[in-house]
Structure formats: C-alpha cells, structure tokens
Amino acid sequence: GGYARLGIAVSRRTAPRSVDRNRIKRLVRESFRTQQTNIEANDVVVTAKRAAGAGSRETLLRSLEGHWRCLAI
C-alpha cells in the first residue's frame, strides 16, 4: 500500500494489568496517527519493553517521537 501501517505487541510481562497494556497501546496509536504522514509506506511493529509499563505518558511519547523521526529519514 501507499501508507504506513502499525502493529503493536505488549505482553503481560511488560505490564501485568490489562489497563496498563491498553494505555500503552493507546499512546502508541495516538503517536503513530500524528506522525503517519511523515513515515514512508512501511509496516511498523512496536514491541513494548518492561520500562514502558512503568513510564509516564510524557516519557513514552518522547521516546516514540524519537523513533518516528528515525523512520522518517
């Protein structure tokens, strides 16, 4: 296709509570949606690490912005 697509994997080991896993997924989707036009037409898979479960919203968004910038180049 002519647009970037997103896949998300957040395991129970990353965040034991489903509420936390869903929060991480929502943040990733929100961040991806804002940057999707800047990313080339690739399939992107985001795998959350343990630190993501304990990270704040601002920290996660800042980290994702850096990753999207790398993909935009």
Secondary structure, 3 states (H helix, E strand, C coil): CCCCEEEEECCCCCCCCHHHHHHHHHHHHHHHHHHHHHCCCCEEEEECCHHHHHCCHHHHHHHHHHHHHHHHC
